[in-house]
Amino acid sequence: MAVYNDDRPMSYDEAYPDGDDGTVVGSLTKRPTKVGIPEPGTRDPRLPAVVQIAPKQLAHAIVPEPDEGECRSVRRVSLLRASTVKIEQVRFAFEDRIPLGAVTLIAGQGGKGKTTLGLQWLAQITRGTLPGELYGTPTDVVVTSEEDHRGAVLNPRLIAAGADLERVHYIDVTELDTEEVLRLPTDLGALAEEMRRYRARVLLLDPLIAYLPAAMIGDKDQHVRQALAPLANMAEDADAAVIGIMHLNKMQAADLMVRVNGSGGFVNAARSVLAVANDPQDETHRIVAHGKSNWGVIAPALRFRIESRHVAADDGSTVTTSGVVVLGEADGISASDLLRVPVSEEDSSERDDAAEFLRELLSGGPMDAGEIKRMARAQGISDRTLARARDRAGVKFQRQGFGTATRSVWALAALMPPSGHSCHTSSYGTTGTTGTTDDPNAAQSESGDEQS
C-alpha cells in the first residue's frame, strides 16, 4: 500500500513502482511512500482510517505529472464556519429595485422604453441623484449595447437625461488589432479589472443575451445558470450592480418566467427583475413594475412617459432623442398585471362601474385606501379593476405617516388636502424610507388580483 506525505502530484508509476496492486490511502495530491502491501480487502493497521482508493480508480483520477515550469492547478473543497461570515445589510444602487453585488433584469417588449429608462437611472448615478446607496456620490458606470449606436442614440439619450459623460464608459474589445464583441465569461476578468480601475459600480448590458455563449442560452435552466454565475460572482466581488436588458416574447401569459426570452433560468438566476410595458390605464404612459426581489421587498410600480428631447450634435446640428419623465408611483399595478392579455370590452365596462363607485364613495372626502378596497370587494370589484378605474374617476392618492405607520389615502382630485408627503409628485417615484407598497393591504391585494 502507498500513502502520501507531501504536496507534489504523483504519477501512476510513482504510486506503484513495483507493479503492486495495493490500495492507495489519502489525498490524490500527496506523494506515495511504500509501507507494505496488505491482504486484499484489509487496511494496514499502522495507517489512519482514511478514504481508500483502489488502483484502477486511481489510474483514472490521478493528475499527470506536470512538465517543468508548468502551472499546477489543484481543485480543492473546504468548509467554512458560518460563525466567521460577516453579517451585512443588502445595499441597492436604486433603492429596493437594483441591488449592488447582483444581477438585475429589465425586461420588456421592443419600443416600450426599457433601455431609455435604464440610461436615465445610469445618468442619475453619474450625478449622485438616484435614491440608494450611491446617492450623493457621483459614480462611474459602464454601458455596452449591440442594438443602439453610441453617437446617434446612446450619447444623445444620456445627455438628455443629464448624465456626466466623463463618468460613462463604453466597452471596446480587440483581438490581434481586430474589433471584437464582448464575450462572457471569456472577457469577464479583463472587464472586472477595467471597472476596478475606474471605480465603476454599475454595468448595463443591452441586451444581456447578446454577450453569452449561444450554447448556454437555450431552454435549459442549468446552462443559463452556468453562464450567469461568473457574472454574478463578478458583481459580488466588485460590489457592483449588473443590469441586463431582456426582451419579452409574445406569449399571452402573466408569468415573467414564461415571458422573458430564452430559458426561465434568466429570471431564476437574477436577484431582481423589473418589467416594462404600457400603462393598462393610459397607453400614452409606461409602467415599470417589480416582478421579483430575492433580496428585499417588492418595490411599488412606477409610472413614466417617454418624451422627445433635442440635444446639440458636434457639427452644430440638432439631434432629436428621447427622455424619461417619471410621473410617480403606480398604485395597485403589479408585474403580472402588465403581462396579462389586453383588457376586453367587458373589462372596460367593469372599469366604468368601478369608477362610478369611487366617485360616489369619495364625494364626501378622503378615505383610507385599505377601507376603500374592502368595500369594493364587498361589491364584487377586484383590486385590479379598482386600480385601473382610479384615474378614470379622477382619484389621487397620498402616503401619510412613516415606517410601519404608513398608510395610503385616496380622494377625488378636487378634495385632496395638500401634503408634503405625496408620492404622486415625487421626482423619482419613491417616498418615505420603507420602500414598501402604498398600504398594509397592498401585497395581499396583488395576490388577490392574480387570482381574479
C-alpha positions as CSV (number, residue, x, y, z in Angstrom):
1,M,0.0,0.0,0.0
2,A,1.1,3.6,-0.5
3,V,0.4,6.8,1.4
4,Y,1.1,10.4,0.5
5,N,3.4,12.6,2.6
6,D,3.9,15.8,0.6
7,D,2.0,18.1,-1.8
8,R,3.5,17.2,-5.1
9,P,1.2,15.5,-7.6
10,M,2.3,11.9,-8.5
11,S,2.1,9.7,-11.4
12,Y,0.7,6.1,-11.5
13,D,4.2,4.6,-11.8
14,E,5.4,6.5,-8.7
15,A,2.4,5.2,-6.8
16,Y,3.2,1.6,-7.8
17,P,6.9,1.3,-8.8
18,D,6.9,-2.5,-8.3
19,G,3.6,-3.1,-10.0
20,D,1.9,-4.0,-6.7
21,D,-1.8,-3.9,-6.6
22,G,-2.2,-2.5,-3.1
23,T,-4.5,0.3,-2.1
24,V,-3.6,4.0,-2.1
25,V,-4.6,5.8,1.1
26,G,-5.1,9.6,1.4
27,S,-5.3,12.6,-0.8
28,L,-4.7,12.4,-4.5
29,T,-2.3,15.3,-4.3
30,K,0.2,13.6,-1.9
31,R,3.3,11.7,-2.9
32,P,3.2,8.0,-2.0
33,T,5.5,6.2,0.4
34,K,5.7,2.4,0.2
35,V,4.7,1.0,3.6
36,G,3.8,-2.6,2.6
37,I,1.0,-4.4,0.8
38,P,-1.9,-5.6,2.9
39,E,-4.1,-8.5,2.1
40,P,-6.9,-7.8,-0.3
41,G,-9.9,-6.2,1.4
42,T,-7.8,-5.2,4.5
43,R,-6.2,-2.0,5.7
44,D,-2.7,-1.5,7.2
45,P,-3.3,-1.1,10.9
46,R,-0.4,1.4,11.1
47,L,-2.4,3.9,9.0
48,P,-5.3,6.2,10.0
49,A,-8.8,5.2,8.9
50,V,-8.9,7.4,5.8
51,V,-10.6,7.0,2.4
52,Q,-9.0,4.2,0.4
53,I,-8.9,4.3,-3.4
54,A,-8.3,1.2,-5.4
55,P,-5.6,1.3,-8.1
56,K,-7.9,1.1,-11.0
57,Q,-9.9,4.1,-9.7
58,L,-6.6,5.9,-9.1
59,A,-5.5,5.4,-12.7
60,H,-8.4,7.4,-13.9
61,A,-8.4,10.0,-11.2
62,I,-4.8,10.9,-10.8
63,V,-3.3,14.1,-12.2
64,P,-0.4,13.6,-14.6
65,E,3.0,15.0,-13.5
66,P,3.2,18.5,-15.0
67,D,6.2,19.5,-17.1
68,E,8.9,21.6,-15.5
69,G,7.7,25.2,-15.3
70,E,4.0,24.3,-16.0
71,C,1.5,25.8,-13.7
72,R,-0.1,23.4,-11.2
73,S,-3.8,23.8,-10.6
74,V,-5.3,21.7,-7.9
75,R,-9.1,21.8,-7.3
76,R,-9.9,21.7,-3.6
77,V,-13.0,21.6,-1.4
78,S,-13.0,23.2,2.1
79,L,-15.6,24.1,4.7
80,L,-16.2,27.5,6.3
81,R,-17.8,28.0,9.6
82,A,-20.9,30.2,9.4
83,S,-19.8,32.0,12.6
84,T,-16.9,33.5,10.6
85,V,-19.2,35.1,8.0
86,K,-19.8,38.8,8.5
87,I,-23.4,39.9,8.7
88,E,-24.1,42.7,6.2
89,Q,-27.1,44.9,5.0
90,V,-28.3,44.4,1.5
91,R,-27.5,47.6,-0.4
92,F,-29.1,49.0,-3.5
93,A,-27.9,51.1,-6.4
94,F,-31.5,52.1,-6.9
95,E,-33.5,51.8,-3.6
96,D,-35.2,48.4,-3.3
97,R,-35.0,47.8,-7.1
98,I,-31.4,47.3,-8.2
99,P,-29.2,45.6,-5.7
100,L,-25.4,46.0,-5.5
101,G,-23.5,42.8,-5.8
102,A,-26.1,41.0,-8.0
103,V,-27.7,40.8,-11.4
104,T,-30.9,42.7,-12.2
105,L,-33.0,42.2,-15.3
106,I,-35.1,44.9,-17.0
107,A,-37.5,43.1,-19.4
108,G,-40.0,44.4,-21.9
109,Q,-41.1,44.3,-25.5
110,G,-39.4,46.4,-28.1
111,G,-40.2,50.1,-28.1
112,K,-41.5,50.3,-24.5
113,G,-38.6,52.4,-23.2
114,K,-36.6,49.8,-21.1
115,T,-33.2,50.9,-22.4
116,T,-34.1,54.6,-22.2
117,L,-35.2,54.0,-18.6
118,G,-32.0,52.2,-17.8
119,L,-29.9,55.0,-19.2
120,Q,-32.0,57.5,-17.2
121,W,-31.1,55.7,-14.0
122,L,-27.4,55.5,-15.0
123,A,-27.4,59.2,-15.8
124,Q,-28.6,59.9,-12.3
125,I,-26.0,57.6,-10.8
126,T,-23.2,59.6,-12.5
127,R,-24.6,62.7,-10.8
128,G,-25.3,61.0,-7.4
129,T,-29.0,61.8,-7.6
130,L,-30.6,58.3,-7.8
131,P,-32.0,57.2,-4.4
132,G,-30.0,54.3,-3.0
133,E,-26.5,53.5,-1.7
134,L,-24.8,55.8,-4.2
135,Y,-27.0,58.8,-3.6
136,G,-24.8,61.9,-3.0
137,T,-21.7,60.2,-4.6
138,P,-21.3,60.7,-8.3
139,T,-20.2,57.3,-9.6
140,D,-18.8,55.9,-12.8
141,V,-20.9,53.5,-14.9
142,V,-20.3,51.1,-17.8
143,V,-22.6,50.6,-20.8
144,T,-22.5,48.3,-23.8
145,S,-25.2,47.9,-26.4
146,E,-25.4,45.7,-29.5
147,E,-28.6,47.3,-30.6
148,D,-28.0,51.1,-30.4
149,H,-25.3,53.4,-31.9
150,R,-23.2,55.2,-29.4
151,G,-23.0,58.5,-31.2
152,A,-26.5,58.6,-32.7
153,V,-28.6,57.0,-29.9
154,L,-26.8,56.3,-26.6
155,N,-24.9,59.6,-26.1
156,P,-27.9,61.8,-27.0
157,R,-30.1,59.9,-24.6
158,L,-27.6,60.1,-21.8
159,I,-27.1,63.9,-22.4
160,A,-30.9,64.3,-22.4
161,A,-31.0,62.5,-19.1
162,G,-28.4,64.9,-17.6
163,A,-25.5,62.4,-17.4
164,D,-21.9,63.3,-16.7
165,L,-20.4,61.7,-19.8
166,E,-16.9,61.8,-18.1
167,R,-18.3,59.1,-15.8
168,V,-19.9,56.9,-18.6
169,H,-17.7,54.3,-20.2
170,Y,-18.3,52.1,-23.3
171,I,-16.6,48.7,-23.7
172,D,-14.2,48.1,-26.6
173,V,-12.8,44.6,-27.2
174,T,-9.9,43.9,-29.6
175,E,-8.1,40.8,-30.6
176,L,-5.0,41.0,-32.8
177,D,-5.9,44.6,-33.6
178,T,-9.4,43.4,-34.8
179,E,-12.5,44.8,-33.1
180,E,-14.5,42.1,-31.4
181,V,-17.8,41.8,-29.5
182,L,-17.6,41.4,-25.7
183,R,-17.8,37.7,-24.8
184,L,-18.9,36.5,-21.4
185,P,-17.5,34.8,-19.4
186,T,-14.3,34.9,-21.6
187,D,-13.7,38.7,-21.1
188,L,-15.1,38.9,-17.6
189,G,-11.7,39.1,-15.9
190,A,-10.5,41.9,-18.1
191,L,-13.8,43.8,-17.7
192,A,-13.7,43.5,-13.9
193,E,-10.2,44.9,-13.9
194,E,-11.2,47.9,-16.0
195,M,-14.2,48.5,-13.7
196,R,-11.9,48.5,-10.7
197,R,-9.5,50.9,-12.4
198,Y,-12.3,53.4,-13.0
199,R,-14.2,52.5,-9.8
200,A,-17.3,51.9,-11.8
201,R,-20.2,50.4,-9.8
202,V,-22.9,49.8,-12.4
203,L,-22.7,47.7,-15.6
204,L,-25.5,47.8,-18.2
205,L,-25.6,45.0,-20.9
206,D,-28.1,45.6,-23.7
207,P,-29.3,43.0,-24.5
208,L,-27.7,40.6,-22.0
209,I,-28.3,37.6,-24.2
210,A,-26.0,39.0,-26.9
211,Y,-22.9,38.6,-24.8
212,L,-23.4,35.0,-23.7
213,P,-22.3,31.8,-25.5
214,A,-25.1,30.6,-27.8
215,A,-24.8,27.1,-26.4
216,M,-25.6,28.4,-22.9
217,I,-28.7,30.5,-23.6
218,G,-31.2,27.8,-24.8
219,D,-34.1,26.5,-22.9
220,K,-32.2,24.6,-20.2
221,D,-32.2,26.3,-16.8
222,Q,-28.8,24.7,-15.9
223,H,-27.0,26.1,-18.9
224,V,-28.2,29.6,-18.3
225,R,-27.3,29.5,-14.6
226,Q,-23.8,28.3,-15.6
227,A,-23.5,31.3,-18.0
228,L,-24.7,33.9,-15.5
229,A,-22.9,32.5,-12.4
230,P,-19.5,34.2,-13.3
231,L,-21.3,37.5,-14.0
232,A,-23.0,37.3,-10.6
233,N,-19.7,36.4,-8.9
234,M,-18.0,39.5,-10.5
235,A,-20.9,41.7,-9.4
236,E,-20.4,40.4,-5.8
237,D,-16.6,40.7,-5.8
238,A,-16.8,44.3,-7.2
239,D,-19.8,45.3,-5.1
240,A,-21.3,46.4,-8.4
241,A,-24.8,46.3,-9.9
242,V,-25.1,44.4,-13.2
243,I,-28.2,45.3,-15.2
244,G,-29.2,43.1,-18.1
245,I,-31.8,44.3,-20.7
246,M,-34.0,41.4,-21.8
247,H,-36.9,41.1,-24.3
248,L,-40.3,39.7,-23.7
249,N,-41.8,37.1,-26.0
250,K,-45.4,37.5,-27.4
251,M,-46.9,34.7,-25.4
252,Q,-50.2,35.5,-23.7
253,A,-49.0,34.8,-20.1
254,A,-48.7,36.8,-17.0
255,D,-45.7,34.9,-15.6
256,L,-42.3,36.5,-16.1
257,M,-40.7,33.1,-16.0
258,V,-42.5,32.3,-19.2
259,R,-42.4,35.7,-20.9
260,V,-38.7,36.5,-20.7
261,N,-36.9,35.4,-23.9
262,G,-34.8,32.3,-23.5
263,S,-34.9,30.0,-20.5
264,G,-36.7,30.7,-17.3
265,G,-33.2,30.4,-15.9
266,F,-32.6,34.1,-16.6
267,V,-35.4,35.0,-14.1
268,N,-34.3,32.4,-11.7
269,A,-30.7,33.5,-11.6
270,A,-31.3,37.2,-11.4
271,R,-31.9,38.6,-7.9
272,S,-34.3,41.3,-9.1
273,V,-36.5,41.6,-12.2
274,L,-38.3,44.7,-13.5
275,A,-41.0,44.5,-16.2
276,V,-41.7,47.5,-18.5
277,A,-44.9,47.7,-20.5
278,N,-47.7,50.1,-21.5
279,D,-49.8,51.5,-18.7
280,P,-53.0,49.5,-18.5
281,Q,-54.8,52.7,-17.6
282,D,-53.3,55.0,-20.2
283,E,-51.5,53.8,-23.3
284,T,-49.6,57.1,-23.6
285,H,-47.8,56.1,-20.3
286,R,-45.5,53.3,-19.4
287,I,-45.2,51.3,-16.2
288,V,-42.1,49.7,-14.7
289,A,-43.2,47.1,-12.1
290,H,-41.1,45.0,-9.8
291,G,-41.7,41.3,-10.7
292,K,-39.1,39.6,-8.5
293,S,-36.9,40.5,-5.5
294,N,-34.9,37.9,-3.7
295,W,-33.0,40.4,-1.5
296,G,-35.7,42.7,-0.4
297,V,-39.3,43.9,-0.7
298,I,-41.2,44.3,-3.9
299,A,-41.0,48.0,-4.7
300,P,-44.0,49.9,-5.9
301,A,-44.5,50.2,-9.6
302,L,-43.5,53.5,-11.3
303,R,-45.4,55.3,-14.0
304,F,-43.4,57.2,-16.6
305,R,-43.7,58.6,-20.1
306,I,-41.3,58.9,-23.0
307,E,-40.9,62.4,-24.5
308,S,-38.9,63.8,-27.4
309,R,-35.9,65.9,-26.5
310,H,-33.3,67.7,-28.5
311,V,-29.5,67.9,-28.0
312,A,-26.7,69.5,-29.9
313,A,-24.5,67.4,-32.2
314,D,-20.8,68.1,-32.6
315,D,-21.3,69.5,-36.1
316,G,-23.7,72.1,-34.7
317,S,-26.9,70.4,-35.8
318,T,-29.7,69.3,-33.6
319,V,-30.3,65.7,-32.7
320,T,-33.8,64.5,-31.7
321,T,-33.7,61.9,-29.0
322,S,-35.9,60.6,-26.2
323,G,-36.1,61.1,-22.4
324,V,-38.0,59.8,-19.4
325,V,-40.4,61.8,-17.3
326,V,-41.2,59.9,-14.0
327,L,-44.8,60.6,-13.0
328,G,-44.8,58.8,-9.6
329,E,-45.9,55.5,-8.2
330,A,-48.5,53.4,-10.0
331,D,-50.5,52.3,-7.0
332,G,-52.1,48.8,-7.3
333,I,-50.3,47.7,-10.5
334,S,-48.1,44.6,-10.4
335,A,-45.8,43.0,-13.0
336,S,-48.4,40.3,-13.6
337,D,-51.0,43.0,-14.5
338,L,-48.6,44.3,-17.1
339,L,-48.2,40.9,-18.8
340,R,-51.9,40.0,-18.9
341,V,-54.0,39.8,-22.1
342,P,-55.2,43.3,-23.1
343,V,-58.5,44.3,-21.4
344,S,-61.7,43.4,-23.3
345,E,-64.9,45.4,-23.7
346,E,-66.3,43.6,-20.7
347,D,-63.3,44.7,-18.6
348,S,-63.8,48.3,-19.8
349,S,-67.5,48.1,-18.7
350,E,-66.4,46.8,-15.3
351,R,-63.9,49.7,-15.0
352,D,-66.6,52.2,-15.7
353,D,-68.7,50.7,-12.9
354,A,-65.8,50.8,-10.6
355,A,-65.1,54.5,-11.5
356,E,-68.6,55.4,-10.6
357,F,-68.3,53.5,-7.3
358,L,-65.2,55.6,-6.5
359,R,-66.8,58.9,-7.4
360,E,-69.8,58.2,-5.2
361,L,-67.8,56.8,-2.3
362,L,-65.2,59.7,-2.2
363,S,-67.7,62.5,-2.8
364,G,-67.6,63.1,1.0
365,G,-63.9,63.4,1.3
366,P,-60.6,61.4,1.5
367,M,-60.7,57.8,2.7
368,D,-58.2,55.1,3.8
369,A,-57.1,53.0,0.8
370,G,-57.5,49.8,2.7
371,E,-61.0,50.6,3.7
372,I,-61.9,51.5,0.1
373,K,-60.6,48.2,-1.2
374,R,-62.5,46.2,1.4
375,M,-65.7,48.0,0.4
376,A,-65.1,47.5,-3.3
377,R,-64.5,43.7,-2.8
378,A,-67.8,43.6,-1.0
379,Q,-69.4,45.0,-4.2
380,G,-67.6,42.4,-6.3
381,I,-64.9,44.8,-7.7
382,S,-61.4,43.3,-7.8
383,D,-58.4,45.3,-6.6
384,R,-57.0,45.3,-10.2
385,T,-60.2,46.8,-11.7
386,L,-60.4,49.3,-8.9
387,A,-56.8,50.5,-9.5
388,R,-57.5,50.8,-13.3
389,A,-60.6,52.8,-12.6
390,R,-59.0,55.2,-10.2
391,D,-57.6,57.5,-12.9
392,R,-60.8,57.4,-14.8
393,A,-62.7,58.6,-11.7
394,G,-60.1,61.4,-11.1
395,V,-58.8,59.9,-7.9
396,K,-55.5,60.9,-6.4
397,F,-53.6,59.3,-3.5
398,Q,-51.2,60.3,-0.8
399,R,-49.0,58.4,1.5
400,Q,-49.2,59.6,5.1
401,G,-47.1,58.7,8.1
402,F,-43.7,56.9,8.2
403,G,-42.4,53.4,8.7
404,T,-44.8,50.8,9.8
405,A,-47.4,53.5,10.4
406,T,-47.5,54.5,6.7
407,R,-51.0,54.4,5.1
408,S,-52.4,55.4,1.8
409,V,-55.3,57.9,1.4
410,W,-57.4,58.2,-1.7
411,A,-59.5,61.3,-2.6
412,L,-61.1,63.0,-5.6
413,A,-58.5,65.4,-7.0
414,A,-60.6,68.5,-6.0
415,L,-60.9,67.2,-2.4
416,M,-57.3,66.0,-1.8
417,P,-55.7,68.0,1.0
418,P,-52.2,69.4,0.5
419,S,-49.4,67.2,1.8
420,G,-45.7,67.3,1.8
421,H,-45.6,63.5,1.7
422,S,-47.3,62.9,-1.6
423,C,-45.9,60.1,-3.7
424,H,-47.8,61.4,-6.7
425,T,-45.4,64.3,-7.1
426,S,-42.1,62.5,-6.3
427,S,-39.2,63.2,-8.7
428,Y,-38.1,59.5,-8.6
429,G,-41.4,57.8,-7.8
430,T,-40.3,56.8,-4.3
431,T,-41.3,58.2,-1.0
432,G,-40.6,57.6,2.7
433,T,-37.9,55.2,3.9
434,T,-39.6,51.8,3.8
435,G,-39.8,51.1,0.1
436,T,-43.0,49.2,0.7
437,T,-46.2,49.3,-1.2
438,D,-48.8,52.0,-0.6
439,D,-50.6,50.3,2.3
440,P,-50.5,47.3,4.5
441,N,-53.1,45.5,2.3
442,A,-51.1,46.0,-0.9
443,A,-49.3,42.7,-1.0
444,Q,-52.5,40.8,-0.2
445,S,-54.3,42.9,-2.8
446,E,-51.8,42.0,-5.5
447,S,-52.1,38.3,-4.8
448,G,-55.8,38.6,-5.0
449,D,-55.6,40.4,-8.3
450,E,-53.7,37.5,-9.9
451,Q,-56.5,35.2,-8.9
452,S,-59.3,37.3,-10.2
